[in-house]
């Protein structure tokens, strides 16, 4: 009986270790790794969407080009949890709002940035809840 109990405990410990090692990659957090820390951009556009959801809030903009065409941009923020602490709600940005976003551009060349600053058309800078990414 004692030997059987020891085998069951050993199997349980082995299983626990195996499961925790397999789960480790799922806890990885990449933050702004997809963005080039040496390249920044600023664009002004019209909000066409705002996803206030985990893991990172996203804003979608239509940016008018000098030739009159529209270029779609996506801006990524920190998590909604951090934005809430800075005073944000899911209604902080609405379709039609004019904003200027500045930040790190995507390494893959797409029209995407990690937002470091956002300013409304009235000139108000919205707090971004920095400190954690």
Secondary structure, 3 states (H helix, E strand, C coil): CHHHHHHHHHHHHHHHHHHHHHHHHHHCCCCCCCEEEEEEEEEEEEEEEEECCCCCCEEEEEEECCCCCEEEEEEECCCHHHHHHCCCCCCCCCCCCEEEEEEEEECCCCCEEEEEEEEECCCCECCCCCCCC
